């Protein structure tokens, strides 16, 4: 294992832009420290089921000598089923070979090729023990029973400055409609999830409900200069699609599979001042010139965001930092067979 992959999340924080208020010394304790050894994610469809699962988990932990719960984060879905900034999320996840893709709005899973999602990405780009896009199996830890079907996970807890985001839109727009368009330009989609590439002027929520339309667009051929979707927009950075045409880069290599959940109560509609309550998102994750991501980038009031338009482009200066990192961990997620193997290890065996 290389020296870089052995670094803990706090040790690599500066390389990821986690400086200033996002530096590890400001993280929630004990995240990023040596006290964290195991992360357990519990998911359920309702509160009653979750409580039942949590009781079982706590009873299991209680039976393990030297193990205790050192941190807990509740992440219920908001009543709006959107992010704290008001956007539908999780629309453009990679289509993994054999798994299909899920429509974020309907929850329906679809298998095979869907317009805009691209050809299925090899399972080896995400899971150990399978062939990747380059045609080989990634080296993995031994024994094979432990590593096969496992993957490496990055956990990030991000505090979102919702009120500051709202104020920034208000201060840089003349009308409510213009503020909504500016928000869409920064993300690359309207709050409904409709992409600017398909709805460049007005929101069109009907697009999101159609899995054959919601991601059926390209950048290089249809919008090379970013007149519809700015080159620095969040979704264009996260998945450049064909924007890298002509470059020696395959965007299907090293894609990130992201699963996120909101935490904290929503900030009431219309409120422009921070109420002091911690709210944001937690993610697990399996440079464009001098500009940074306008929403999640480490801007710290020095950011610049360019919106191409005719006859003169619009360049927003002093973009503040809307997202603060408050914790992170690097983890290995074992497959089901590996979990059974670990459970059957004789007591005292490492």
N, C-alpha and C positions, 0 to 999 in steps of 0.2 A: 504494500500500500504506500502511495507516495506521501511525502511530507505534507503536501497541500491538503489531501483528503483526510489526514489525521488531525488537522487543525480544528478546534472547536469553533462554534459559531461566533463567540465573542472575539476570538483571535482573528477572524476574517472580516469583522464588522466594517473596518475602514475601507476595505476593498469593495464593499457593497454600498458605500455611501452612508453608512450608519455612523455619522459623526454629529457633533453638537448635541442637540436634544435627543438624537437617536443613538448616541454612543452607549456601549454596554454598561457603563457605570450608572446610567439612568434607567436600565431595564428593570422590569418587575423581578424581584427576588423570588426564587433562586434561578430564574432562566439565564442560560449562558454560563452557569457556574458548575462546579464539579459535583454538586449535590444531586443533580438530575441524572438518573440512570435509565429509567424506563418511562415512556409516555404511553398512556392508555386512552384511546378514543372510544367513547360510548355514544352510539347514535340510536335514536328511537323516533317513532312517528308521533308520539304524544307523551305528555308529562308522566302519566301513570306508568306507562311501559318503561320510561327512562328511570323512574324511581326504583322499579323492580330490578332492572339491570344494575343499577348503582349499588343496591343492597348486596347482590350476588358478588359484585366486584370487590366491595369492601370486605366481605367475609373471606374472600380468597386472599386478599392482601394481608388480612389479620393473621392468617395461618402461616405466613412466610416470615421467618426470623430476620430481623434487621431491615425490614421493608416498611416504609411509612409514606403517607401521602404528604408531599411537600408543596404542592401547588395544584389549584383547581381553577378552571375557567369554564363558566356556563356560556353556551353559545346558541341560544334559541333563535329560530328564524323570526324576523320581524313580521308584524301583522301584514305589512305591504308585500311580503315575499320579494323584497328588493334589498339593495344595499342601503347603508345610511345616507348615501348621496342621492338615492332615489332611482338607481339604475337596475334594470334586470341584468343578472349576471350569469356566467357559465354557459354562454351560447356557443362559443367557438372552440370547444375542447377538441383535442386530436381524436381522429377516428382510428382506434387501435385494432389491428388485425384480430378478428375473432370476438371482439367485444361489442361493436356497434357504437352508435352515438345516441345521446338522450336529448330530446328537445327540452330546453330550460323552462319553457312556459307550460307545456302540456305534461311533461314528465314521461312521455312515451319514448321507448327505445326503438331505434331503427338500425337494421343490420345491412352491411354492404355499402355500396357507394351512394353518397348523397351529394347533390350539387353544391360546390363550394367548400365542402369539408375535405376534399382531396382524397386521393387514393389512401386506403388504410395503411397506417404506419406499422412497421414490423414490431411485434411484441417485444423483441429484444431491446428496443429503445427505452423500454420502461421496466421490464422484468428480467431478472437474471436467469440464465439457462436457456435463452432462446436467441435465434438469429436476429441481428439488428439490420439497419438499412444498408450497411456496408458489407453484409453477407457473412459476418462472423459472430461468434458467441462471446460476449464481453467476459473477461476474467472475473471470477467471483470467489468469495471466501470458501474455505473448506470446513467441514465436509459438505458434499453436494446436497445432502439431505437438508442442511440448514439454509443453504443459499438459493436453491432452485425455487422459482416463483416469488422470491423476495425482491426488495427494491430499496434504494436509498431515498430518504425523505428529508426535506428541509421544512421545519416548522417556523412560522413567523407570526408574531402578534403585532398588529398595526393599529395605532390609535388614529382616528380620523378627525380632523378639525372641520366638522360639518359647518359650523357657523362661519368660519373664515372662508370656506369655499363659497357659501351663499353670498357673503359680503363682496367677495371678489367678482362674482358674476354680476351683482347689482352695480358695483362701482365702475364696471367696464362695459355697461350696456345702457341703452337709452330706454328700452321697454322690456316688459316681461318676455315677449317673444324673442327679442334679441338675446336676452340672457339665456333662454333655453337653447338657442342656436349655438351660443358660445360654449355652453356645457357640452353639447353634442360634438362640437369641433374638437374639444379637448379629449373627449373619450373616443370619438369615432362612431358612436351610436347615439341615438336619442335615448331618453330614459326608458322608453318602452322596450328597447333592444333593437329597434329598426336601424340598420346601418345607413350612414350618410351616403354610401355608394349607391344605395337603392332609393333613398329618400333624402335628397340633398338639401331641400328647402323647408319641408314640413314633415313632422312626425307621421308615421303610418304604422300604427300598432298591428294592423292586420298582417303585415309581412312576417312578424315574429311567430305567428301561429302556424305558418306554412313552412314546414321543415325543408321543403324543396326550394324555398326562396330565401330564407333568412340569411344564409351564408353563400348564396350563389352570386358572387361578385369577385372581381380581380382588381388590382391596383395599376400595374404597369401598363396594361393595354387600355384601360378605361380612364385612368386618372393619374398619369405619370407625374404631373406637377403639383398634385395635392389640392386642386381647386374644389373638389368635393370633400375628400377626407384628408386633412393635413398630413404631411409626411411624418410629423412628430406626434400625431394622435396616439392615444394609449393602445388601442387595438391594432393599429398599424405597426407599432413597435413590437407588441407581443407576438404577432403573427404577420410577418411581412408578405406572406403569400408570394405573388410573382413580382414584388417590388425589387427583388434581387436578380431579376432576369439579366443575363449577360455577365454575372459575377460567378466566381468559382465557389459558390455556396449553395448547399442543399438545405432549404428551410425545414425539411422533414427530419433532419438529423438533430438530435439533442432537443427535441420538443419537450416542453414541460407539461405534465399532467397536473392540474391544479384543482384542489378542493378547498373551498372557503366557507366560513360561517360567520355570521355577525354576532357581536356580543354588545351588551349594554342597551338601554332603552333608546328609542328614536328621539331625535330632537324635534319638538313640535313644529309643524309647518309655520313658516313665516318668521321664526325666531332667528335673529341675526347676531345674537350675543351668546358666547359660550357659557353654559350653565355649570361647568366644572365637573360634569359626570363623564366617566371614562366610557367611551363607545368606539367601536371600530370593527375590524375583521381579523380573524385568525385564518391563516392559510397553511396548507401543506402542499409542497411542490415536488413531485417526482421530477455603443454610443453613436448617436446620430449627430455628428458634428459637435458643436459646443452646447447644443440644447439637450435638456433632460425631459423625461416624461412629465407632462404638465400637471398630472394628478398625483402620481405616486413617487415622482422623482425627488431627489435631495436638493431642492431649489433654494430654500432658506432666503427668500426675497431677492435672490440674485438671478432667478430663472428668466428665460426668454422663451416665448412661444410664438411661432410664426403661423399665420393663417393666410395661405396663398389666395389671392382674389384679384380680379381685374377691375380697374386699371392699375391699382396700387395695392400691394400686399399689406396686411395688417400685422404688426409685430408688437406683442404685449410684453412689457418690461416688468421686472421686479415681481415675477410670479412667486408667491410664498410657498412654503412647504405645507401641504395639506395633510400629509400622512407622516406620523412619527412611529418609528420602530420601538416597541417596548419589550421585546423579548424574541429569542430565537434558539433553536436547537437543531443539530444534525443527528439523524436517526437512521437505523436500519430496520425495515419492516419485514419480518419473516412471513412466509406463506403459511397456509393452514397445516401442511404436512410438517413444516419446521416447528410450529408451535406444539404439535403433538409430540414431536421428537424431544423438544426441550422439557415438556411435562413429564416424560418417561425417564429422564436422566436420573441415575442413582443419586441419592442425597449426598451432598458434599463434592460431587464431580463438577468441575468448572465448565 
